[in-house]
Amino acid sequence: MLYQMHEFQRSIMEPWRWWAQASVDALQSPLSPLSLVPSSNRAAAGFDLMLRLTGRYERPPFAITQVQVDGKPADITESVLLDKPFCQLRHFAKSTSRKGEPHVLVFAPLSGHFATLLRDTVRTMLPDHDVTITDWKDAREVSLAEGPFHFDDYVAYVQEFIRVMQKRAGGKLHIVSVCQPTVPVLAAVALMAAHGEKLPTSMTMMGGPIDTRKNPTSVNDFATRRPLWWFEQNVIQRVPVKYPGAMRRVYPGFLQLAGFVAMNPEKHMESHQEYYKHLVAGDGESAESHRRFYDEYNAVMDLPAEYYLDTIVHVFQKQSLARGTLEVAGELVNPSAIRHTALFTIEGELDDISGSGQTAAAHALCSNLPPARGQHLTAPGVGHYGIFSGRKYRETIYPKIRDFIKKHNR
């Protein structure tokens, strides 16, 4: 009933939101006498903040329309290469590209936010690479007739995506996984190696929970201190009938967002206070920066319950991949079968979601990789999101990814 209560609360707020929007318009319009009332800017800022805090945030667009390639503008066109029930492969084609540029497949997290959270990752990579990303669908939009989606299904998706992109790339494909997908991606590549399939040329794994026994964070502790039945009873909900995925069991995005906010409530409260001050002071640029960030941060999606629960068990409670006990479709996963795919692991010094050493653990698991095909980076002064987004990513982390891919693309 929690999901239904959440939707009911939103419906109750709608008349108040209409009133707040009308108030903002009246208080800010130069043609309205109310705009001349003393402190009208403060009242308008208060109503604006109310709209931001009670808004319904849908999936934002990637909105990457142009990048610079060798100092010249190149237009970007998005297209869907493969459409699966739970995910799309989204490609970003450039009007101008370099001959022989590496093909990169980015695995976005299926952990609450949309793939657009990696907009900066994609935009920064585009001038030097042919980029495709996994664009996961909101589970509440997926019909119950499509069936469940387990961890094993995720691994099967990864394998299919790699095969499709290998053909498109002419045999040389580089994959980048950010946070949550590092575990199923490593499992998928290991199984493909065991079967003698063509593997990606390189793997870059960023801030992922490969081995959550190392420096566990509050996220890890939360998942391990509660039995699986607690998660089933308290966070798994049925999608309301108003959505295409009606009656599907999901981990709702609004609960994930509440968890994100609860990790740093003071920071978010301070940010909204600053937003109010910017509006009062007429600092439109700072206010718009706040809007852009929270338009993305507040846009969350529902996760298939089966995948969420499988992840709790395999990644956090049993550390199945790290302990060598992970089975996918009845087959034991053995990362030591990977012998040629270059591996680059990246961690943030201040990462409070995937602790230090959790991603680097992939090197020990891929024990048959030659040292020359392995590389690790701990980015100083960088938190979890800074690994794949922001100035430090663009200036210090991405150049190393670019050089790593270039080195092994030869």
N, C-alpha and C positions, 0 to 999 in steps of 0.2 A: 504493500500500500504506500510505501515511501515515495515511489515515483509518481503515483497518482496525486498524493498530497502536494508534491513539488509543483506539478502542473496546475493544480487547483490554486495554489498560492500565487502562481504567475498570473492566472486569469483574474484573480481578485485585484492584483496590482495594476492591471491594464487601464481602468478608468483614471486611477491616480497618475499614471504615466501620461495619459492624454492631457490631463489638467496641467501637469508639470511642463509638458512641451508647449502648451498654449501660453503658459505663464512666461516661459523663456522668450518666446516670440514677442509677446506683448512688452516685456521689460527691455528687450534689446532693439526693437524696431525704432528707427529714428522718426517714424511717422506716428508712433504711439505716445500719447501724453504720459503714460506710465514710465517711459524711459527717462522723463525729466524729474521723477520723484527722487529725493535724496536716498542714497544707498540702494538704488535700483540694481546696480551692478552686483552688489552682494546677494540680493535676493535671486537674481538671475543665475549667479554662480551656484547658489544652493540648489535650485531646481535642476540645473544642468548636472550637478553631482548626483542628485537623486536618480536622474535618468541613466547615468552611467552605472550606478550600483544595482539597478533593477532591470537592466537591459537583457535582451535575449541575443546572444552573439552567435551568428551562423558561421559556417566555414568561410574564411576570407579567401580571396583570390591570390594566386602567386604574384600577379601583377608585375611580372618581369617582361618589359616590352622592348628593352634595348640594352646592349652592353658594348663595351669598347674592345675591339679585336685589332691588335697592333695599331692602336691609336685611331682607328676608324670605327664609326658606329655600325653595329650589326643589329638588325631587327630580330626579335624573338617570336616564334610561333609555337604555341603549345598544341600537342596532339596526344591522343590516347593510342598507344601501341597495342595494348592488350587489356581487355575488360573482363575481370573475374567477379564473382558474386561479392567478394569482400574487399577487393582491391583493384586498382587500375595501375598500369604502367604509363606514366606521363612523361613524354619526351619534349625537350626544349630545342627546337631547331633554330639555327642561326642563318641569317641571310648571307653572311660572310663567315667562312671558317678557314682554319689552317689545314693544309694538306697533311693527312696522316695523324691528326690529333687523336689522343687516346679516348676510348669510349668508357664512360664511368656510369655505373648503376649504383644509385644511392638508396640504401634501405632506411626509410624513415621509421621512427618509433610507432608502434601500436600501443600507446600507453596513456591515451587521454586527449592529447592535442592532435590537431590535423597536421598533415605533412607540410603545410605552409609554414610551420614553425621553423623549417629548414630553408626558408626563402633565401636568407643570407648565404647559407652554405652553397645553394645552387647558383645564385647570382655571381658569387665570387669564383666559382669553378668554371663558369660558362666561357669566359674568354679563352681558356686553354684546353677545354675538353668538350666532347659530345656527351651531354648529360641527360640521364633518365632517372626518374625517382618513383618509388612505390607510394602511391597515393591511396591510403587506406580509407575505406568507407565507414561512415557512422553506422554502427550495428543496428540502430533503431530504424534505419532506412532499408535494411536488408530483410526481405520477406522470410518468414518462418519456413516457408517451403524450400528454401535453399539449404536447410539442415544446419547442424551445429558447426562450430569452427574451433578445433582443438589445436594444441601445440604441434601435433603431428601434421595437421593441415597447413599450418604456417610454414613448417619446414618444406612441405611439398610445394607450396607456392614459391618459396625461395628457389628451389631447384628448377622449377619450370621457368621462372623469370631469368635465371642464369642461362638456361639453355636457349631461350628465345633471344637474349641479348648477345650470347656468344655468336650466333648466326649473323645477327645484325652487325656485330663488330668485326666479323671476319676472323674470329678465333682469338682475338686479344681483347679481353674484358677486364676492367678493374672495378672492384666493388668497394663501397664505403658504407659501413653500418654505424649508426649513431645511437648509443645508449642501449635500449631494450633489445633491438634485433641482433645484437652481437652474438647472443647465445644460439638462437635458431639458425643464424647465418653460418656460424662456425660448424654447427651440427650438420647442416645441409651440405656444406663443402666437404666435410669429412666423409659423409656417406657417398657422395659422388666420387671421391678419391678411392674409396674402397671398391667401388664398382668399375673403376678404370675409366671414368668419364673425363671429358675435357674440362679442366678447371679454370677459374679466373687466373689471370696473370698475377694479380696482387689483391690483397685484402687490407683495408684500413679500418681499424676498429677504434671507435672513439667513446670514451666514458661509459663502458658497458659492464654489466654485472657477471662477468665470466666466472669469477670465484668469490662469492659474497662472504666467505669465511675470513677474508683479508680486510682488516680495518672496517668492520661493519658500521654502517651509518644508521641514522634514526629510521630511514626507510627500511633497511634490512631488519632492524630490531622489531619494527612494527609487524613485519610479515612473519617473523619466526616465533614471536611470543604468544601467538594465538593459533589454536588448532584450525584445521581447514573448515570444520563445521561452523566456526564463528563467522568466517567470511561468507559462507553460503547463506547463513541465516540473517546476517546484518547488512551486507552490501550488495548482494545479488537481487535484482528486481526484474519484474516483467514490464516490457515496453507497453505503454498505454495504447488503446485501440485507435487513437487518432493518427498514428504513424504507420508507414508501410510495414515495419517490422513488428507489428502488434503481437504481443504475447511472447516474443523472443526473450530469453533470459539474458540479461546484460549486467555489466558493472557500469552504472550510469556515469556520464561525464561530469555531472554536477557534484557527485561525491568525490571524484578525483580532483576537481578544482578546489573543493573545500579542503581536501588534504594538502594540496599545494599551498594554499593560503595559510593553513594552520602551521606550516613549517616556519613561516616568517611573518606572523600577523602584524608585528610592529612596523616592519618595512612597508607593507601594503597600506597600513593606516597612514603612515607618514607620507607616502606617495600620493594618496588621495587628498590629504590636507594641503600638500604643495600644489596639486592641481587646482584646488579651490582658490588658493592665493594667486596663482597665475591668471585665473579667470578674472578675479577682482582687479588685478593690476593691469589687465589688458594685454598680458604677455601671450599672444596667440601662438607663437612658435613653440614655446615650452608646453603649452596646453595640448597642442596638436601632437607633440612627441609622446605625451602621456596617453593620448587616445590611441595612437598607432600601436603602442606596446600592449595596452590592455584589450584592444580589439582582437589581438592575436592570443593573448594569455587567457582571456575569458572564453574564447571559442573552443569548446571541448566536445568530444564525441563519446558515445557509448562503446564499450568493448564487449565482444562476445563473452559470455560468462564462462564457457568451457576453456577458452584460451587464458582468461584471467586466472582462473583457479589452477590450471595446469602450470602456469608461470609461477604462482605462489609456491607450489610444491616443488617443481624441478629446479627453479633458479634460487629461491630463497630458503626453503625449508630443508631440502635434501641436497642442494648443490650437486645435482646429478651429473652434469657435464664435467665439473671439476673433479668429482670423485670417480669418474669412469663408469658410472652406472646408468647413464642416460640411454634409453631405448626409444627409437622412433619407428613406429609400425612394426614392432617386434624385433628390430635390428639394433644391436649395440653400436653406439657411436664411438669411434676411435679416431680422435684428431691426429694421432701420430701417422695416420695413413696419408696425410698431406705432406708431400715431399718437395714440391716445386713452387707452389704459390707463395709469393713474397708476403710477409706479414708486418704491418706497421700498427703499433698500438699507441694510443694517445690518451693521456689522463690530465686532469686539471689538479693543480696543487690544492685548491680550495673546494674541490668537488664534494658537496654534502649529500649527493645521491648515490654515486658509485665511488666508494672509498679508494684510497691509494693502493695500488697493487691488484685491484680486482680485474682490470682490463689487461694489464701486463701478464697476468696468469696464462693468457692464451699461448705465450711463447713456450712455457713448460709443457703445455698439453700437445703442442705441435712439435714434439721432440725430435722428429726426423728432418726438420727443416734446417738447412745449412745456416750457420751464423750470418753469412753474407746476405741472406735473404730475409733477415729479421731486423727490425728497428723499433725503438721505443722513445717516446717523448713525454716528459712530465712538464706541462706548461706552468711556469711560475706565476703566482698571483691570479690564476684563472679558476673560476667556479664551473659548475656543470654546464650552464648555457653558454658560457664564454668559450667552451671548447669548439663550438660549431657556429657561433654567431657573435657579431660585434667587432670592434676595432682590433682587439688582440688576436682574434681568430684570423681576420683578414691580413694583419701585418706580420704575425709571428708563426701561426700554426699552419695556415693554408700554404705559404711558400714551401714548407717542408713536405706537405702532402703532394703538392705539384711536382717537386723534385723527385720524390720517392716514386711516383707513378711514371714520370719521364724516364728515370733510371731503369725501371724494370719493363718498360714498354719497348725497349730496343730489341 
